[in-house]
Amino acid sequence: MSNLSVGNQHHGIRLAQQRRRQDSGQLRNRQWLAGIYGVIAGPVAYGPEPGRGSLPTDIVNDRGGGTTQRQWGLARSMWASRRASSCWISTCGPRNAGWVYRFGGALLAFQIEMLDILLNRKQASVLESRVPRAESPKQRLTSLQTTGDEQQWPTNTQLSCLRTRPRLWRSRGLPWRTPSCMREKPRQTRPSFTSSTRRLSAGSMRRSAISHSRPSCRTRRALTSSCARQFPHSGGVAQTILHVGGRSLLHRCIHRGRLAALEFHEPLTGLKATIAFFNLVPGTTLALKTADGTTAVFDAVARTLRHSAR
Amino acid sequence: MNLALFAGDRKVADVPPVELERRRSFSLFAGGSLAVPIVVWNRD
Protein backbone atom coordinates (compact mmCIF):
# COMPACT_ATOMS: atom_id res chain seq x y z
CA MET A 1 0.00 0.00 0.00
CA SER A 2 1.17 3.40 -0.66
CA ASN A 3 2.86 5.31 2.00
CA LEU A 4 2.04 8.78 1.07
CA SER A 5 2.48 12.03 2.69
CA VAL A 6 1.34 15.08 0.95
CA GLY A 7 2.10 18.47 2.16
CA ASN A 8 -0.82 20.69 2.61
CA GLN A 9 0.08 22.79 -0.31
CA HIS A 10 -1.37 23.30 -3.64
CA HIS A 11 -0.03 20.65 -5.88
CA GLY A 12 -0.77 22.22 -9.15
CA ILE A 13 -3.91 20.62 -10.38
CA ARG A 14 -7.08 22.32 -11.25
CA LEU A 15 -10.09 20.75 -12.73
CA ALA A 16 -12.35 21.45 -15.58
CA GLN A 17 -15.14 23.90 -15.26
CA GLN A 18 -18.00 21.66 -14.36
CA ARG A 19 -16.04 19.58 -11.97
CA ARG A 20 -15.28 20.13 -8.42
CA ARG A 21 -11.85 21.40 -8.11
CA GLN A 22 -9.22 19.40 -6.43
CA ASP A 23 -7.14 21.49 -4.20
CA SER A 24 -4.79 21.19 -1.36
CA GLY A 25 -7.61 20.95 1.12
CA GLN A 26 -8.60 17.69 -0.38
CA LEU A 27 -5.14 16.36 0.16
CA ARG A 28 -5.09 17.01 3.82
CA ASN A 29 -5.85 13.46 4.72
CA ARG A 30 -2.52 12.48 3.23
CA GLN A 31 -4.03 9.68 1.31
CA TRP A 32 -3.68 10.98 -2.13
CA LEU A 33 -0.69 11.53 -4.17
CA ALA A 34 -1.72 13.83 -6.88
CA GLY A 35 0.26 14.61 -9.88
CA ILE A 36 -0.12 15.34 -13.46
CA TYR A 37 -0.09 11.71 -14.30
CA GLY A 38 -1.90 10.02 -11.56
CA VAL A 39 -2.42 8.99 -8.07
CA ILE A 40 -1.19 6.27 -5.83
CA ALA A 41 -3.28 5.72 -2.83
CA GLY A 42 -4.89 2.50 -2.04
CA PRO A 43 -6.02 0.28 -4.86
CA VAL A 44 -5.20 1.91 -8.09
CA ALA A 45 -6.12 1.14 -11.60
CA TYR A 46 -6.09 2.94 -14.82
CA GLY A 47 -7.35 2.15 -18.17
CA PRO A 48 -9.48 3.37 -20.98
CA GLU A 49 -12.84 4.67 -20.32
CA PRO A 50 -15.25 2.99 -22.67
CA GLY A 51 -18.09 4.60 -24.36
CA ARG A 52 -16.71 8.07 -24.50
CA GLY A 53 -14.75 9.91 -27.01
CA SER A 54 -12.08 12.35 -26.32
CA LEU A 55 -12.37 13.72 -22.88
CA PRO A 56 -11.11 16.98 -21.71
CA THR A 57 -8.21 16.48 -19.48
CA ASP A 58 -9.60 16.84 -16.09
CA ILE A 59 -9.52 15.34 -12.73
CA VAL A 60 -12.68 14.36 -11.09
CA ASN A 61 -13.10 14.16 -7.44
CA ASP A 62 -15.28 11.19 -7.09
CA ARG A 63 -15.23 11.20 -3.37
CA GLY A 64 -18.65 10.43 -2.12
CA GLY A 65 -19.95 9.81 -5.55
CA GLY A 66 -21.44 6.65 -6.74
CA THR A 67 -19.36 6.00 -9.76
CA THR A 68 -16.08 4.96 -8.32
CA GLN A 69 -16.94 1.38 -7.86
CA ARG A 70 -18.49 1.16 -11.25
CA GLN A 71 -15.47 2.68 -12.84
CA TRP A 72 -13.26 0.56 -10.75
CA GLY A 73 -14.96 -2.46 -12.12
CA LEU A 74 -14.47 -1.18 -15.60
CA ALA A 75 -10.86 -0.64 -14.88
CA ARG A 76 -10.51 -4.23 -13.98
CA SER A 77 -12.30 -5.41 -17.03
CA MET A 78 -10.54 -3.10 -19.38
CA TRP A 79 -7.10 -3.62 -18.07
CA ALA A 80 -5.71 -5.35 -21.10
CA SER A 81 -7.03 -3.03 -23.74
CA ARG A 82 -6.07 0.43 -22.90
CA ARG A 83 -5.55 1.88 -26.27
CA ALA A 84 -8.84 3.61 -26.22
CA SER A 85 -9.20 7.22 -26.98
CA SER A 86 -9.55 8.25 -23.41
CA CYS A 87 -7.98 6.96 -20.31
CA TRP A 88 -8.49 7.51 -16.70
CA ILE A 89 -7.10 6.61 -13.38
CA SER A 90 -9.20 5.54 -10.54
CA THR A 91 -8.34 5.13 -6.95
CA CYS A 92 -10.30 3.65 -4.19
CA GLY A 93 -9.85 4.72 -0.66
CA PRO A 94 -11.68 4.42 2.60
CA ARG A 95 -15.36 3.97 2.29
CA ASN A 96 -14.99 3.50 -1.42
CA ALA A 97 -14.12 7.07 -1.94
CA GLY A 98 -11.80 7.68 -4.76
CA TRP A 99 -10.45 9.90 -7.36
CA VAL A 100 -10.82 9.49 -11.01
CA TYR A 101 -8.22 11.02 -13.15
CA ARG A 102 -9.11 11.46 -16.72
CA PHE A 103 -6.88 12.24 -19.55
CA GLY A 104 -8.02 13.68 -22.79
CA GLY A 105 -7.18 11.43 -25.63
CA ALA A 106 -5.04 8.40 -25.40
CA LEU A 107 -2.28 8.44 -22.93
CA LEU A 108 1.01 9.18 -24.45
CA ALA A 109 3.69 6.63 -24.13
CA PHE A 110 5.44 8.53 -21.50
CA GLN A 111 2.33 8.94 -19.44
CA ILE A 112 1.67 5.26 -19.60
CA GLU A 113 5.18 4.53 -18.64
CA MET A 114 5.00 6.90 -15.77
CA LEU A 115 1.82 5.36 -14.56
CA ASP A 116 3.32 1.97 -14.96
CA ILE A 117 6.14 2.91 -12.71
CA LEU A 118 3.85 4.35 -10.18
CA LEU A 119 1.55 1.44 -10.12
CA ASN A 120 4.29 -1.07 -9.86
CA ARG A 121 6.08 0.45 -7.01
CA LYS A 122 3.35 1.88 -4.94
CA GLN A 123 5.89 3.36 -2.64
CA ALA A 124 6.17 7.03 -2.76
CA SER A 125 5.93 9.94 -0.54
CA VAL A 126 5.52 13.47 -1.51
CA LEU A 127 7.83 15.98 -0.09
CA GLU A 128 6.92 19.43 -1.04
CA SER A 129 9.00 22.44 -0.72
CA ARG A 130 8.66 25.89 -1.90
CA VAL A 131 11.03 28.49 -2.90
CA PRO A 132 10.28 31.32 -0.53
CA ARG A 133 8.10 33.82 -2.20
CA ALA A 134 10.51 36.52 -1.40
CA GLU A 135 13.05 34.78 -3.54
CA SER A 136 10.91 33.52 -6.29
CA PRO A 137 7.33 34.60 -6.07
CA LYS A 138 6.20 32.74 -9.10
CA GLN A 139 7.88 29.50 -8.46
CA ARG A 140 6.59 26.55 -6.61
CA LEU A 141 8.54 23.39 -6.31
CA THR A 142 7.29 20.00 -5.51
CA SER A 143 9.41 16.99 -5.06
CA LEU A 144 8.39 13.44 -4.60
CA GLN A 145 10.61 10.86 -3.11
CA THR A 146 10.22 7.27 -2.30
CA THR A 147 10.52 6.28 1.26
CA GLY A 148 13.18 4.29 2.99
CA ASP A 149 15.32 2.15 0.80
CA GLU A 150 13.20 2.60 -2.22
CA GLN A 151 15.34 5.31 -3.61
CA GLN A 152 18.11 3.79 -5.60
CA TRP A 153 20.25 5.96 -7.68
CA PRO A 154 21.76 4.42 -10.73
CA THR A 155 25.47 4.10 -10.83
CA ASN A 156 27.57 6.07 -13.20
CA THR A 157 28.09 3.03 -15.32
CA GLN A 158 24.43 2.49 -15.53
CA LEU A 159 23.89 6.07 -16.33
CA SER A 160 26.36 5.88 -19.10
CA CYS A 161 24.50 2.97 -20.57
CA LEU A 162 21.22 4.61 -20.05
CA ARG A 163 22.31 7.70 -21.79
CA THR A 164 23.29 5.86 -24.86
CA ARG A 165 20.75 3.11 -24.82
CA PRO A 166 17.24 4.23 -24.08
CA ARG A 167 15.95 0.72 -24.37
CA LEU A 168 18.30 -0.37 -21.69
CA TRP A 169 17.16 2.49 -19.62
CA ARG A 170 13.64 1.28 -19.88
CA SER A 171 14.50 -2.32 -19.47
CA ARG A 172 16.12 -1.43 -16.24
CA GLY A 173 12.73 -0.48 -15.02
CA LEU A 174 10.86 -2.41 -12.51
CA PRO A 175 9.44 -5.76 -13.41
CA TRP A 176 5.85 -5.81 -14.17
CA ARG A 177 3.83 -6.48 -11.14
CA THR A 178 0.13 -6.42 -11.05
CA PRO A 179 -1.21 -4.05 -8.47
CA SER A 180 -2.42 -5.78 -5.41
CA CYS A 181 -5.93 -4.84 -6.18
CA MET A 182 -5.71 -6.69 -9.44
CA ARG A 183 -4.04 -9.85 -8.30
CA GLU A 184 -7.17 -11.74 -7.65
CA LYS A 185 -7.77 -11.65 -11.35
CA PRO A 186 -5.22 -13.74 -13.20
CA ARG A 187 -3.12 -11.72 -15.53
CA GLN A 188 -2.64 -13.32 -18.84
CA THR A 189 -0.14 -11.19 -20.57
CA ARG A 190 1.53 -7.97 -20.09
CA PRO A 191 -0.80 -5.25 -21.26
CA SER A 192 -0.62 -4.48 -24.88
CA PHE A 193 0.42 -0.92 -24.40
CA THR A 194 3.84 -2.04 -23.36
CA SER A 195 5.02 -2.69 -26.83
CA SER A 196 3.52 0.53 -27.92
CA THR A 197 5.32 2.31 -25.19
CA ARG A 198 8.61 0.88 -26.22
CA ARG A 199 8.10 1.65 -29.82
CA LEU A 200 7.02 5.19 -29.21
CA SER A 201 9.56 5.91 -26.60
CA ALA A 202 12.39 4.66 -28.67
CA GLY A 203 11.42 7.01 -31.39
CA SER A 204 10.66 9.88 -29.18
CA MET A 205 13.57 9.70 -26.86
CA ARG A 206 15.53 12.78 -27.41
CA ARG A 207 18.73 13.86 -25.98
CA SER A 208 18.79 17.03 -24.16
CA ALA A 209 20.60 19.58 -26.17
CA ILE A 210 21.11 21.81 -23.26
CA SER A 211 24.47 20.82 -22.05
CA HIS A 212 27.66 20.55 -23.88
CA SER A 213 29.09 18.22 -21.32
CA ARG A 214 27.03 15.66 -19.52
CA PRO A 215 23.58 16.89 -18.81
CA SER A 216 21.96 16.10 -15.52
CA CYS A 217 18.61 15.94 -17.18
CA ARG A 218 17.33 14.64 -20.38
CA THR A 219 14.16 15.39 -22.08
CA ARG A 220 12.16 12.26 -22.13
CA ARG A 221 9.05 13.44 -23.68
CA ALA A 222 7.40 16.71 -24.20
CA LEU A 223 3.73 16.64 -23.66
CA THR A 224 1.01 19.04 -24.34
CA SER A 225 -2.08 19.00 -22.31
CA SER A 226 -5.06 21.18 -22.05
CA CYS A 227 -5.15 20.74 -18.34
CA ALA A 228 -1.92 22.53 -18.01
CA ARG A 229 -3.66 25.71 -18.89
CA GLN A 230 -5.61 25.37 -15.72
CA PHE A 231 -2.61 25.12 -13.54
CA PRO A 232 -2.50 27.84 -11.01
CA HIS A 233 0.98 28.81 -11.83
CA SER A 234 0.70 32.11 -13.49
CA GLY A 235 4.36 32.08 -14.20
CA GLY A 236 7.45 30.10 -13.67
CA VAL A 237 7.74 26.40 -13.61
CA ALA A 238 5.84 23.92 -11.59
CA GLN A 239 7.60 20.67 -11.35
CA THR A 240 7.53 17.45 -9.57
CA ILE A 241 10.41 15.13 -9.13
CA LEU A 242 9.68 11.51 -8.63
CA HIS A 243 12.36 9.09 -7.54
CA VAL A 244 11.31 5.55 -8.02
CA GLY A 245 13.59 2.58 -8.08
CA GLY A 246 16.59 4.27 -9.47
CA ARG A 247 14.62 6.23 -11.97
CA SER A 248 14.36 9.81 -11.20
CA LEU A 249 11.74 11.50 -13.22
CA LEU A 250 10.64 15.01 -13.29
CA HIS A 251 7.53 16.31 -14.79
CA ARG A 252 7.04 19.89 -15.16
CA CYS A 253 4.39 22.33 -16.08
CA ILE A 254 5.44 25.45 -17.74
CA HIS A 255 3.20 28.39 -17.38
CA ARG A 256 1.83 28.42 -20.87
CA GLY A 257 0.33 25.03 -20.69
CA ARG A 258 3.13 22.72 -21.58
CA LEU A 259 4.08 19.67 -19.73
CA ALA A 260 7.46 18.17 -19.93
CA ALA A 261 9.09 15.21 -18.41
CA LEU A 262 12.74 14.73 -17.93
CA GLU A 263 14.98 12.18 -16.47
CA PHE A 264 17.23 13.21 -13.72
CA HIS A 265 20.25 11.58 -12.32
CA GLU A 266 22.76 12.37 -9.72
CA PRO A 267 25.87 14.35 -10.43
CA LEU A 268 28.46 12.25 -12.09
CA THR A 269 31.19 13.15 -9.71
CA GLY A 270 31.24 14.10 -6.12
CA LEU A 271 33.81 16.73 -6.77
CA LYS A 272 31.72 18.94 -8.93
CA ALA A 273 28.34 20.46 -9.07
CA THR A 274 26.35 19.75 -12.15
CA ILE A 275 24.49 22.49 -13.89
CA ALA A 276 21.78 21.96 -16.43
CA PHE A 277 20.16 24.71 -18.36
CA PHE A 278 16.74 24.46 -19.91
CA ASN A 279 15.69 27.02 -22.36
CA LEU A 280 11.94 27.04 -22.39
CA VAL A 281 11.48 30.35 -24.09
CA PRO A 282 9.76 29.77 -27.39
CA GLY A 283 11.66 30.66 -30.47
CA THR A 284 14.70 31.83 -28.70
CA THR A 285 18.20 30.62 -28.39
CA LEU A 286 19.71 31.57 -25.11
CA ALA A 287 23.14 31.46 -23.66
CA LEU A 288 24.08 31.31 -20.04
CA LYS A 289 27.05 33.46 -19.46
CA THR A 290 28.69 35.36 -16.75
CA ALA A 291 26.97 38.63 -16.13
CA ASP A 292 29.58 40.57 -18.03
CA GLY A 293 29.04 38.37 -21.03
CA THR A 294 32.60 37.31 -21.35
CA THR A 295 32.41 33.68 -20.38
CA ALA A 296 29.76 31.32 -21.56
CA VAL A 297 28.64 28.46 -19.40
CA PHE A 298 26.21 27.27 -22.00
CA ASP A 299 26.31 28.84 -25.37
CA ALA A 300 23.39 28.93 -27.75
CA VAL A 301 20.91 26.68 -26.09
CA ALA A 302 17.88 26.25 -28.23
CA ARG A 303 14.46 25.64 -26.88
CA THR A 304 14.26 22.09 -25.73
CA LEU A 305 10.59 21.34 -25.80
CA ARG A 306 9.28 20.20 -29.08
CA HIS A 307 5.71 21.09 -28.30
CA SER A 308 6.30 24.18 -26.34
CA ALA A 309 4.92 26.50 -28.99
CA ARG A 310 1.25 26.06 -29.29
CA MET B 1 29.76 34.49 -9.76
CA ASN B 2 26.90 36.33 -11.34
CA LEU B 3 25.31 34.74 -14.34
CA ALA B 4 22.98 36.11 -16.91
CA LEU B 5 21.05 34.94 -19.89
CA PHE B 6 21.88 36.27 -23.26
CA ALA B 7 20.10 36.10 -26.56
CA GLY B 8 22.93 36.75 -28.88
CA ASP B 9 24.67 39.75 -27.49
CA ARG B 10 21.60 41.03 -25.79
CA LYS B 11 21.33 40.46 -22.10
CA VAL B 12 17.91 39.01 -21.40
CA ALA B 13 17.91 38.48 -17.69
CA ASP B 14 20.09 38.14 -14.69
CA VAL B 15 20.19 34.76 -13.16
CA PRO B 16 19.40 34.59 -9.47
CA PRO B 17 22.49 33.77 -7.48
CA VAL B 18 22.87 30.23 -6.41
CA GLU B 19 25.38 28.67 -4.13
CA LEU B 20 26.76 25.69 -5.92
CA GLU B 21 27.52 22.63 -3.94
CA ARG B 22 29.50 19.60 -4.81
CA ARG B 23 27.57 16.46 -5.55
CA ARG B 24 24.55 18.51 -6.35
CA SER B 25 22.76 19.08 -9.58
CA PHE B 26 21.41 22.46 -10.35
CA SER B 27 18.97 23.04 -13.09
CA LEU B 28 18.25 26.42 -14.45
CA PHE B 29 14.94 26.84 -16.16
CA ALA B 30 14.42 29.82 -18.35
CA GLY B 31 10.82 30.35 -19.27
CA GLY B 32 8.38 33.06 -19.97
CA SER B 33 9.29 35.20 -22.89
CA LEU B 34 12.08 37.42 -23.94
CA ALA B 35 10.11 40.39 -22.73
CA VAL B 36 9.30 38.83 -19.40
CA PRO B 37 11.77 36.09 -18.77
CA ILE B 38 11.36 33.80 -15.84
CA VAL B 39 14.53 32.27 -14.55
CA VAL B 40 14.39 29.68 -11.86
CA TRP B 41 16.99 27.48 -10.28
CA ASN B 42 16.14 24.06 -9.11
CA ARG B 43 18.50 22.19 -6.85
CA ASP B 44 18.14 18.48 -7.30
Interface residues (C-beta under 8 A of the other chain):
Chain A: V131 E135 S136 K138 Q139 L141 S216 C217 G235 G236 V237 Q239 I241 R252 I254 H255 F264 H265 E266 P267 G270 L271 K272 A273 T274 I275 A276 F277 F278 N279 L280 V281 P282 T284 T285 L286 A287 L288 K289 T290 A291 G293 V297
Chain B: M1 N2 L3 A4 L5 F6 A7 G8 D9 K11 V12 D14 V15 P16 L20 E21 R22 R23 R24 S25 F26 S27 L28 F29 A30 G31 G32 S33 L34 V36 P37 I38 V40 N42 D44
